[in-house]
Amino acid sequence: MTMKAETYFLMAILIAMAAAMAVIMNFSFWQAKLAPMTVTGIMVILGAFQLKREISTARSADPAAAPGEGKAQPNLRIYLIEGAWMAGFVAAVYLFGLLAAILFFGIAYMKTHGASLPMSILVTALIVLFSYAVFSYILDVRFYPGLISDTFLG
């Protein structure tokens, strides 16, 4: 059984998230641990499921089939576009704050990936409301307000 490059990349992500969890566990305040542990925990769980899926499909693949046969090859352009989305989201969080970045980037991302505008607005608004309700209202965690929001809105 030969593993694909994507499988090795997934393993690297899982190792990085495990290392991040080890660092996060040393934070002194639980509020500082909450969001990073939630994100890294979800990434580890989803990564483990995906790794299991990739390994099981690699075992059941037809050994007589040529590598890459019937499957589109990865396109560097797609990776660069998704990387630009991520970098843009990080920049938006820095400039406008987490909730505003989730709202605007969620709508833009869903709309450009084929969702209707009403569905994009509805899903993104529900995510923002859920995030605010759980983290800010229930857990009393203060979101990063953003450089522009903090400067101009006080």
Summary of the structure (lengths in Angstrom):
residues: 154
radius of gyration: 19.4
end to end distance: 58.5
largest distance: 65.2
contacts: 362
relative contact order: 0.09
helix: 75%
strand: 0%
